[in-house]
Structure formats: C-alpha cells, structure tokens
Amino acid sequence: MTTQTFHDHLGPGDDVAGGAQAGALAGVRILDLSRVLAGPYCTQILADHGAEVVKVEPPQGDETRTLGPPFIGDVAAYYQGLNRNKFGVALDLSTPQGRDVALRLMEGADVVIENFLPGTMEKWGLGYESVLAARFPRLVYCRITGFGSTGPLAGLPGYDAVLQAFCGLMSVNGHADHGATRLGIPIVDLATGLSAVSGVLLALLERQRSGKGQAVECALFDVALSLLHPHAANWLVSGRTPALSGNAHPNISPYDKFAGRDGELFLGILNDAQFARFCKVIGCTALLEDPRFMGNASRVENRDALRAAIEPALQDWDTGVACEALMRAGVPAARVNAVPDVLQHPHADAREMRVEMDGYRGVGIPVKLGRTPGRVRRPPPAFGADTRTVLTQAGFTETQIQTLIDLGIAPARLRTRR
C-alpha cells in the first residue's frame, strides 16, 4: 500500500455506507496474513471499528472456507463468521515475487498480523527482527503462535482443542461420569484473538508517544493458562488439584444448573443477600435458618445437601416463570437456551447483535461506542475479490497486475489443496 487508503475519496466523517461517523480505527491500515480463527477474529474486530484490513489468502484459500457444512454457495459459514469488513487479496508468499508484493503492501501498513509457524516469515526473508523492524520502523507486527517463540515447546503447532487439553481447561470441564470434555466453543482461539486486539491497540497507543512500532506476540498456550481462573489461583494457594465439577462453580454455591418443570435453568448466586432473596421467591425460607447454608463457604461445603433441598422446589416452577421472578428480585438466573433461542430473542435484536446485509448474516458488534460506533460495511470477501483494487492502490500497473495473476502469484481462482 502507498500512503493512499482504499477510501481516500471519502470525507473524514464518512464510511463506505455513506453518511455515518467513521469508526474509531478509521485510517489504521492492517495487512492480515493470518488464517483460520484467532488472527481473522482479531482483524474482524479491528475492521468492525473502521480499520482498513486487507486479508491475504494463499492460493489454496483460508482453510475455513471448506470447514462445513453448512455452506453459503461453496463457502463455509465458518469463514463467513470471521472475515467481514475486509478486502480480499490472493497472494502466493512462497514465491519471491509474492513476497515482493507483500513488502509493497507493508509500505503503507500500520499493522501486520500473521500466524505462521515460528520461523516461516524468517525463512521467507520477512522476519520482523531481521528485516521488517528496520525497513518499517513504525510497523506494529503481531505474531500469533501455538506455544510461543521461546521455551522448550516453541515452534510446535497448536490448535484450540489441543491447547484446551494441554493447558488443563478440559480437566476442569465436564462430569466425572463422562470425563474431561472440550469446551463447546473454541475458547482459546477466541480469547487469543481478543488478546491480539488488545496487544495491537496497546502498541499503536505507545507508538503515539515513541513514534516506533514493536512486535506483539500472542501464544495460545499463554492465553489458555490465563483463562484458568479460579482453578490456577486455587491450586497455587491450596496445592489441591482442581477436579471436574460439572456445571457447578468450585468456589460458589448455589452456582449450578438445576431442573425446572419444563426445562433447565442456571442459578448464579454470589452472596448471602441474593441467597436470601432466592429462598423467599421459591418458598424455601427455612433454609436461611439452617447453619449448613449460612455463608458461601458453608454452602460450598454442603453443596450436595443444598441441591437436594432446593431442586424439588424449583421443579414446581416453569423455568421461564422462575427465571423472570428471580431476576426481578435481583437474583441472577437464566433458562438454558439453545443457540436459536437466544439469536431469535427480542433482546438480541434490540442490542443489534444479529446483523444482515447483502445476503450476509452474522453476529453483531459487542463493543458499543457512542460517537464512533462500529459498523458492518462489507460482507466477507470472495477469494481474491479485491486483488486488482488493492494492488492498484499500492502502485502496480494493470500490466503488472495481470502478469501476477497469469503467473499464479496473485491467483484469481482457488488452487486445489493437495
């Protein structure tokens, strides 16, 4: 990229939808070399808030294009959920010519994000410390890895579920009768993406003071360990190995799933005042005089007896009625909903957490800014959809662009994986 932006024809108060206030990150240019989940999730968040993100895919495309069903045409919903608001470029970085193009694109970039195996960028002559830091001193370079670039496991590949297993998350999730269980969402990848957002923004903020970029490293291993609260904190103090606890909380009770008359509900009772209000709503005020349940520590110690006391009362209630009565009384409680239940709930619409445009349907933007809100401006790009536009903006001639396409360095069509 040159100093031009893809929207250099727009005024400072506009975005591509026209007439709306530009996002908080308007003018920040990001070259996204990442694939699959953590990196694309990070850059989608930044793009939602106005950053200009160029997504560079290899000739075979981002692997998530094939992770289905379900598909929209020939593209998996998985890919669609991670790549909106981006410009799509296809580029073969394994070739010298492809790497030369990448260097041209970095000329106007504020941030580069990649998640190759450690050493790959160095092998290609694109290492941050060896090449890019000196050539682009203001560049923020975000590296996402499985186990980091240092330590005995450095360089090993890492996927979400593998890190859930290795880092102990599975060991505290599930029931004793079923054993350790993977969390139902890719929590490590998602949290690593969020951590990368924080790292990039921290580095950009510091650059305003120093004028210098820096490397940002986010390892799935590090993030997974940071997610172990309160189990890590408990072990560091007590020395007792955390065990499977099902839906229950190791430090709080009642904080668990219970059966109602027509379904299941979850109670999140953190303190004595909430417990008192809970007992009054469900008609179990005698429990307030029972010494076994006076104070959270006693309730944790006697959690099985507490469950036996309150579950029969809850089974007299419809779950929806019980949850509404408890929430109105200031007691956190929720029906255990399925995904369609919550995505179709009126509150999801009120919070703009379900969005649609040009055939794209996705989850909304969770961070709501007052003056400069994020927006969904573009659907996820088709493979190589913006290659010509982006390369033109970077100063390539039409003849040069066509040559890159013809040689397969900037392919117009997906190359079959082998």
TORDRENVO-279961 format. One record per residue (C-alpha): residue in three letters; x, y, z. Coordinates in steps of 0.1 Angstrom, whole numbers, plus 5000, padded with zeros to 4 digits. Layout:
TORDRENVO-279961
r->ALA px->X py->Y pz->Z
...
***
This chain:
TORDRENVO-279961
r->MET px->5000 py->5000 pz->5000
r->THR px->5011 py->5035 pz->4994
r->THR px->5000 py->5064 pz->5016
r->GLN px->4967 py->5063 pz->4998
r->THR px->4939 py->5044 pz->5015
r->PHE px->4912 py->5023 pz->4999
r->HIS px->4887 py->5050 pz->5009
r->ASP px->4908 py->5081 pz->5002
r->HIS px->4879 py->5096 pz->4983
r->LEU px->4857 py->5097 pz->5014
r->GLY px->4855 py->5126 pz->5038
r->PRO px->4866 py->5122 pz->5074
r->GLY px->4831 py->5118 pz->5086
r->ASP px->4821 py->5091 pz->5061
r->ASP px->4824 py->5054 pz->5058
r->VAL px->4816 py->5032 pz->5028
r->ALA px->4780 py->5030 pz->5039
r->GLY px->4778 py->5068 pz->5035
r->GLY px->4769 py->5095 pz->5059
r->ALA px->4779 py->5076 pz->5091
r->GLN px->4806 py->5086 pz->5115
r->ALA px->4839 py->5069 pz->5107
r->GLY px->4849 py->5041 pz->5131
r->ALA px->4873 py->5046 pz->5160
r->LEU px->4901 py->5030 pz->5139
r->ALA px->4895 py->5048 pz->5107
r->GLY px->4928 py->5054 pz->5089
r->VAL px->4945 py->5024 pz->5106
r->ARG px->4958 py->5001 pz->5078
r->ILE px->4962 py->4964 pz->5086
r->LEU px->4978 py->4937 pz->5064
r->ASP px->4963 py->4904 pz->5076
r->LEU px->4984 py->4874 pz->5067
r->SER px->4966 py->4851 pz->5092
r->ARG px->4943 py->4822 pz->5086
r->VAL px->4917 py->4800 pz->5104
r->LEU px->4904 py->4816 pz->5136
r->ALA px->4925 py->4837 pz->5162
r->GLY px->4940 py->4860 pz->5136
r->PRO px->4910 py->4865 pz->5115
r->TYR px->4888 py->4870 pz->5146
r->CYS px->4912 py->4897 pz->5157
r->THR px->4913 py->4915 pz->5124
r->GLN px->4875 py->4913 pz->5120
r->ILE px->4871 py->4931 pz->5153
r->LEU px->4895 py->4958 pz->5142
r->ALA px->4878 py->4961 pz->5109
r->ASP px->4844 py->4964 pz->5125
r->HIS px->4857 py->4995 pz->5142
r->GLY px->4869 py->5011 pz->5110
r->ALA px->4904 py->4998 pz->5103
r->GLU px->4912 py->4990 pz->5067
r->VAL px->4920 py->4954 pz->5067
r->VAL px->4935 py->4936 pz->5036
r->LYS px->4931 py->4899 pz->5041
r->VAL px->4958 py->4880 pz->5022
r->GLU px->4950 py->4844 pz->5014
r->PRO px->4973 py->4817 pz->4999
r->PRO px->4964 py->4802 pz->4965
r->GLN px->4945 py->4774 pz->4983
r->GLY px->4925 py->4799 pz->5003
r->ASP px->4919 py->4802 pz->5040
r->GLU px->4912 py->4767 pz->5053
r->THR px->4880 py->4779 pz->5069
r->ARG px->4864 py->4783 pz->5035
r->THR px->4860 py->4745 pz->5035
r->LEU px->4850 py->4739 pz->5071
r->GLY px->4814 py->4729 pz->5066
r->PRO px->4786 py->4722 pz->5062
r->PRO px->4768 py->4745 pz->5063
r->PHE px->4779 py->4764 pz->5032
r->ILE px->4767 py->4796 pz->5015
r->GLY px->4773 py->4786 pz->4979
r->ASP px->4808 py->4770 pz->4981
r->VAL px->4820 py->4789 pz->5012
r->ALA px->4815 py->4776 pz->5047
r->ALA px->4796 py->4796 pz->5073
r->TYR px->4827 py->4792 pz->5095
r->TYR px->4847 py->4816 pz->5071
r->GLN px->4817 py->4840 pz->5069
r->GLY px->4817 py->4844 pz->5106
r->LEU px->4853 py->4857 pz->5108
r->ASN px->4860 py->4878 pz->5078
r->ARG px->4835 py->4906 pz->5072
r->ASN px->4846 py->4942 pz->5066
r->LYS px->4878 py->4931 pz->5049
r->PHE px->4893 py->4934 pz->5014
r->GLY px->4903 py->4901 pz->4999
r->VAL px->4937 py->4895 pz->4981
r->ALA px->4952 py->4863 pz->4969
r->LEU px->4990 py->4860 pz->4971
r->ASP px->5015 py->4832 pz->4970
r->LEU px->5040 py->4841 pz->4996
r->SER px->5061 py->4810 pz->4989
r->THR px->5074 py->4828 pz->4958
r->PRO px->5099 py->4856 pz->4957
r->GLN px->5075 py->4877 pz->4936
r->GLY px->5047 py->4872 pz->4961
r->ARG px->5069 py->4883 pz->4989
r->ASP px->5079 py->4914 pz->4970
r->VAL px->5043 py->4922 pz->4966
r->ALA px->5038 py->4917 pz->5004
r->LEU px->5066 py->4941 pz->5011
r->ARG px->5050 py->4967 pz->4988
r->LEU px->5017 py->4963 pz->5007
r->MET px->5035 py->4968 pz->5040
r->GLU px->5048 py->5002 pz->5030
r->GLY px->5016 py->5019 pz->5040
r->ALA px->5005 py->4995 pz->5067
r->ASP px->5003 py->5003 pz->5104
r->VAL px->4999 py->4967 pz->5115
r->VAL px->5009 py->4933 pz->5101
r->ILE px->4993 py->4902 pz->5117
r->GLU px->5004 py->4866 pz->5109
r->ASN px->5000 py->4832 pz->5125
r->PHE px->5025 py->4811 pz->5105
r->LEU px->5046 py->4785 pz->5123
r->PRO px->5075 py->4803 pz->5140
r->GLY px->5104 py->4807 pz->5116
r->THR px->5083 py->4808 pz->5084
r->MET px->5085 py->4846 pz->5079
r->GLU px->5122 py->4844 pz->5086
r->LYS px->5126 py->4817 pz->5060
r->TRP px->5109 py->4839 pz->5035
r->GLY px->5131 py->4869 pz->5043
r->LEU px->5102 py->4887 pz->5061
r->GLY px->5113 py->4883 pz->5097
r->TYR px->5103 py->4912 pz->5119
r->GLU px->5136 py->4915 pz->5139
r->SER px->5158 py->4907 pz->5109
r->VAL px->5141 py->4927 pz->5082
r->LEU px->5109 py->4945 pz->5088
r->ALA px->5117 py->4964 pz->5120
r->ALA px->5145 py->4983 pz->5103
r->ARG px->5126 py->4987 pz->5070
r->PHE px->5093 py->4998 pz->5086
r->PRO px->5102 py->5013 pz->5120
r->ARG px->5066 py->5024 pz->5128
r->LEU px->5052 py->4990 pz->5120
r->VAL px->5033 py->4970 pz->5147
r->TYR px->5039 py->4934 pz->5140
r->CYS px->5015 py->4909 pz->5157
r->ARG px->5026 py->4872 pz->5157
r->ILE px->5001 py->4846 pz->5168
r->THR px->5015 py->4812 pz->5176
r->GLY px->5006 py->4779 pz->5193
r->PHE px->5033 py->4778 pz->5220
r->GLY px->5052 py->4810 pz->5215
r->SER px->5087 py->4817 pz->5201
r->THR px->5107 py->4808 pz->5232
r->GLY px->5108 py->4778 pz->5256
r->PRO px->5111 py->4740 pz->5250
r->LEU px->5078 py->4739 pz->5231
r->ALA px->5085 py->4769 pz->5208
r->GLY px->5076 py->4763 pz->5172
r->LEU px->5052 py->4734 pz->5178
r->PRO px->5018 py->4737 pz->5160
r->GLY px->4988 py->4744 pz->5182
r->TYR px->4950 py->4742 pz->5177
r->ASP px->4923 py->4753 pz->5201
r->ALA px->4913 py->4718 pz->5213
r->VAL px->4949 py->4707 pz->5216
r->LEU px->4956 py->4736 pz->5238
r->GLN px->4924 py->4731 pz->5258
r->ALA px->4937 py->4696 pz->5266
r->PHE px->4974 py->4705 pz->5272
r->CYS px->4967 py->4735 pz->5294
r->GLY px->4942 py->4719 pz->5317
r->LEU px->4910 py->4735 pz->5305
r->MET px->4894 py->4702 pz->5296
r->SER px->4905 py->4687 pz->5330
r->VAL px->4881 py->4711 pz->5348
r->ASN px->4852 py->4709 pz->5323
r->GLY px->4828 py->4680 pz->5323
r->HIS px->4813 py->4655 pz->5347
r->ALA px->4830 py->4627 pz->5365
r->ASP px->4809 py->4601 pz->5347
r->HIS px->4820 py->4614 pz->5312
r->GLY px->4855 py->4626 pz->5319
r->ALA px->4873 py->4657 pz->5307
r->THR px->4854 py->4675 pz->5280
r->ARG px->4863 py->4700 pz->5253
r->LEU px->4845 py->4733 pz->5258
r->GLY px->4818 py->4737 pz->5232
r->ILE px->4833 py->4768 pz->5216
r->PRO px->4869 py->4774 pz->5205
r->ILE px->4876 py->4795 pz->5236
r->VAL px->4914 py->4795 pz->5234
r->ASP px->4914 py->4807 pz->5198
r->LEU px->4887 py->4834 pz->5205
r->ALA px->4905 py->4846 pz->5236
r->THR px->4938 py->4847 pz->5218
r->GLY px->4921 py->4868 pz->5191
r->LEU px->4908 py->4892 pz->5217
r->SER px->4942 py->4893 pz->5234
r->ALA px->4958 py->4902 pz->5200
r->VAL px->4933 py->4931 pz->5196
r->SER px->4945 py->4944 pz->5230
r->GLY px->4981 py->4939 pz->5221
r->VAL px->4977 py->4957 pz->5187
r->LEU px->4959 py->4986 pz->5203
r->LEU px->4984 py->4989 pz->5231
r->ALA px->5013 py->4990 pz->5206
r->LEU px->4995 py->5016 pz->5185
r->LEU px->4989 py->5038 pz->5216
r->GLU px->5025 py->5035 pz->5226
r->ARG px->5036 py->5044 pz->5191
r->GLN px->5019 py->5078 pz->5195
r->ARG px->5045 py->5085 pz->5223
r->SER px->5076 py->5069 pz->5209
r->GLY px->5070 py->5070 pz->5171
r->LYS px->5082 py->5034 pz->5170
r->GLY px->5064 py->5002 pz->5162
r->GLN px->5071 py->4969 pz->5180
r->ALA px->5064 py->4932 pz->5180
r->VAL px->5033 py->4918 pz->5197
r->GLU px->5033 py->4881 pz->5205
r->CYS px->5001 py->4862 pz->5214
r->ALA px->5005 py->4825 pz->5221
r->LEU px->4976 py->4802 pz->5225
r->PHE px->4995 py->4785 pz->5253
r->ASP px->4999 py->4817 pz->5273
r->VAL px->4963 py->4827 pz->5268
r->ALA px->4949 py->4793 pz->5277
r->LEU px->4968 py->4795 pz->5310
r->SER px->4954 py->4830 pz->5317
r->LEU px->4919 py->4815 pz->5313
r->LEU px->4923 py->4790 pz->5342
r->HIS px->4909 py->4813 pz->5368
r->PRO px->4899 py->4804 pz->5395
r->HIS px->4914 py->4770 pz->5392
r->ALA px->4950 py->4781 pz->5388
r->ALA px->4946 py->4806 pz->5417
r->ASN px->4931 py->4779 pz->5439
r->TRP px->4959 py->4754 pz->5432
r->LEU px->4986 py->4780 pz->5437
r->VAL px->4972 py->4786 pz->5472
r->SER px->4959 py->4752 pz->5483
r->GLY px->4980 py->4727 pz->5463
r->ARG px->4949 py->4707 pz->5456
r->THR px->4944 py->4695 pz->5420
r->PRO px->4912 py->4710 pz->5406
r->ALA px->4887 py->4683 pz->5397
r->LEU px->4857 py->4680 pz->5373
r->SER px->4828 py->4699 pz->5388
r->GLY px->4802 py->4696 pz->5360
r->ASN px->4783 py->4729 pz->5358
r->ALA px->4790 py->4738 pz->5394
r->HIS px->4814 py->4765 pz->5405
r->PRO px->4843 py->4754 pz->5427
r->ASN px->4841 py->4785 pz->5449
r->ILE px->4805 py->4795 pz->5449
r->SER px->4772 py->4778 pz->5458
r->PRO px->4745 py->4776 pz->5445
r->TYR px->4761 py->4783 pz->5412
r->ASP px->4749 py->4755 pz->5390
r->LYS px->4723 py->4741 pz->5367
r->PHE px->4690 py->4728 pz->5380
r->ALA px->4659 py->4712 pz->5366
r->GLY px->4626 py->4731 pz->5364
r->ARG px->4592 py->4717 pz->5355
r->ASP px->4597 py->4722 pz->5317
r->GLY px->4634 py->4725 pz->5312
r->GLU px->4667 py->4736 pz->5329
r->LEU px->4678 py->4768 pz->5344
r->PHE px->4711 py->4781 pz->5358
r->LEU px->4715 py->4799 pz->5391
r->GLY px->4743 py->4823 pz->5398
r->ILE px->4740 py->4832 pz->5435
r->LEU px->4771 py->4850 pz->5446
r->ASN px->4763 py->4864 pz->5481
r->ASP px->4741 py->4860 pz->5511
r->ALA px->4717 py->4887 pz->5501
r->GLN px->4710 py->4870 pz->5468
r->PHE px->4706 py->4837 pz->5485
r->ALA px->4680 py->4852 pz->5509
r->ARG px->4660 py->4867 pz->5480
r->PHE px->4662 py->4834 pz->5462
r->CYS px->4648 py->4814 pz->5491
r->LYS px->4620 py->4839 pz->5495
r->VAL px->4610 py->4837 pz->5458
r->ILE px->4609 py->4799 pz->5457
r->GLY px->4594 py->4795 pz->5491
r->CYS px->4623 py->4779 pz->5510
r->THR px->4629 py->4805 pz->5537
r->ALA px->4636 py->4777 pz->5562
r->LEU px->4670 py->4772 pz->5546
r->LEU px->4680 py->4806 pz->5558
r->GLU px->4680 py->4793 pz->5594
r->ASP px->4700 py->4762 pz->5585
r->PRO px->4736 py->4765 pz->5597
r->ARG px->4748 py->4744 pz->5568
r->PHE px->4738 py->4772 pz->5544
r->MET px->4748 py->4803 pz->5564
r->GLY px->4775 py->4819 pz->5543
r->ASN px->4790 py->4809 pz->5510
r->ALA px->4818 py->4788 pz->5525
r->SER px->4792 py->4767 pz->5543
r->ARG px->4771 py->4764 pz->5512
r->VAL px->4801 py->4752 pz->5492
r->GLU px->4810 py->4726 pz->5518
r->ASN px->4774 py->4714 pz->5518
r->ARG px->4766 py->4719 pz->5482
r->ASP px->4750 py->4684 pz->5477
r->ALA px->4727 py->4689 pz->5507
r->LEU px->4717 py->4723 pz->5493
r->ARG px->4709 py->4709 pz->5459
r->ALA px->4687 py->4682 pz->5475
r->ALA px->4669 py->4709 pz->5494
r->ILE px->4662 py->4734 pz->5466
r->GLU px->4657 py->4713 pz->5434
r->PRO px->4623 py->4699 pz->5445
r->ALA px->4611 py->4734 pz->5449
r->LEU px->4624 py->4745 pz->5415
r->GLN px->4607 py->4716 pz->5398
r->ASP px->4573 py->4731 pz->5408
r->TRP px->4581 py->4761 pz->5386
r->ASP px->4581 py->4766 pz->5348
r->THR px->4617 py->4777 pz->5340
r->GLY px->4607 py->4809 pz->5322
r->VAL px->4584 py->4820 pz->5351
r->ALA px->4610 py->4811 pz->5377
r->CYS px->4638 py->4830 pz->5359
r->GLU px->4617 py->4861 pz->5354
r->ALA px->4606 py->4861 pz->5391
r->LEU px->4642 py->4856 pz->5403
r->MET px->4657 py->4882 pz->5380
r->ARG px->4631 py->4907 pz->5390
r->ALA px->4641 py->4901 pz->5426
r->GLY px->4678 py->4907 pz->5418
r->VAL px->4688 py->4870 pz->5417
r->PRO px->4708 py->4861 pz->5386
r->ALA px->4691 py->4832 pz->5368
r->ALA px->4686 py->4821 pz->5332
r->ARG px->4668 py->4794 pz->5313
r->VAL px->4693 py->4771 pz->5295
r->ASN px->4686 py->4783 pz->5259
r->ALA px->4696 py->4767 pz->5226
r->VAL px->4715 py->4789 pz->5201
r->PRO px->4684 py->4796 pz->5180
r->ASP px->4665 py->4807 pz->5212
r->VAL px->4690 py->4834 pz->5220
r->LEU px->4697 py->4846 pz->5184
r->GLN px->4659 py->4850 pz->5179
r->HIS px->4653 py->4866 pz->5213
r->PRO px->4639 py->4902 pz->5211
r->HIS px->4668 py->4914 pz->5232
r->ALA px->4693 py->4902 pz->5205
r->ASP px->4675 py->4925 pz->5180
r->ALA px->4673 py->4954 pz->5205
r->ARG px->4711 py->4951 pz->5211
r->GLU px->4718 py->4948 pz->5173
r->MET px->4735 py->4915 pz->5179
r->ARG px->4722 py->4900 pz->5148
r->VAL px->4730 py->4917 pz->5115
r->GLU px->4722 py->4911 pz->5079
r->MET px->4734 py->4928 pz->5047
r->ASP px->4737 py->4917 pz->5010
r->GLY px->4730 py->4881 pz->5019
r->TYR px->4754 py->4881 pz->5048
r->ARG px->4740 py->4871 pz->5082
r->GLY px->4762 py->4873 pz->5113
r->VAL px->4765 py->4882 pz->5150
r->GLY px->4766 py->4919 pz->5158
r->ILE px->4794 py->4940 pz->5173
r->PRO px->4796 py->4937 pz->5211
r->VAL px->4815 py->4969 pz->5219
r->LYS px->4792 py->4999 pz->5215
r->LEU px->4810 py->5032 pz->5212
r->GLY px->4789 py->5064 pz->5215
r->ARG px->4804 py->5088 pz->5189
r->THR px->4822 py->5063 pz->5167
r->PRO px->4803 py->5030 pz->5167
r->GLY px->4815 py->5000 pz->5148
r->ARG px->4795 py->4990 pz->5117
r->VAL px->4792 py->4961 pz->5093
r->ARG px->4801 py->4977 pz->5060
r->ARG px->4811 py->4948 pz->5037
r->PRO px->4803 py->4911 pz->5036
r->PRO px->4832 py->4887 pz->5038
r->PRO px->4853 py->4889 pz->5006
r->ALA px->4852 py->4862 pz->4979
r->PHE px->4886 py->4847 pz->4971
r->GLY px->4908 py->4874 pz->4956
r->ALA px->4879 py->4897 pz->4952
r->ASP px->4899 py->4929 pz->4957
r->THR px->4933 py->4919 pz->4944
r->ARG px->4932 py->4944 pz->4915
r->THR px->4919 py->4972 pz->4936
r->VAL px->4944 py->4967 pz->4964
r->LEU px->4974 py->4963 pz->4940
r->THR px->4964 py->4993 pz->4920
r->GLN px->4963 py->5014 pz->4952
r->ALA px->4997 py->5000 pz->4960
r->GLY px->5011 py->5015 pz->4927
r->PHE px->5011 py->4984 pz->4905
r->THR px->5002 py->4989 pz->4868
r->GLU px->4974 py->4969 pz->4852
r->THR px->5000 py->4951 pz->4831
r->GLN px->5020 py->4941 pz->4862
r->ILE px->4988 py->4930 pz->4880
r->GLN px->4977 py->4909 pz->4850
r->THR px->5012 py->4893 pz->4849
r->LEU px->5010 py->4884 pz->4886
r->ILE px->4976 py->4868 pz->4881
r->ASP px->4987 py->4849 pz->4850
r->LEU px->5017 py->4835 pz->4868
r->GLY px->4996 py->4824 pz->4897
r->ILE px->5014 py->4847 pz->4922
r->ALA px->4981 py->4866 pz->4927
r->PRO px->4957 py->4839 pz->4915
r->ALA px->4922 py->4847 pz->4905
r->ARG px->4909 py->4812 pz->4913
r->LEU px->4913 py->4789 pz->4942
r->ARG px->4940 py->4763 pz->4938
r->THR px->4931 py->4727 pz->4947
r->ARG px->4947 py->4716 pz->4980
r->ARG px->4969 py->4685 pz->4979
***
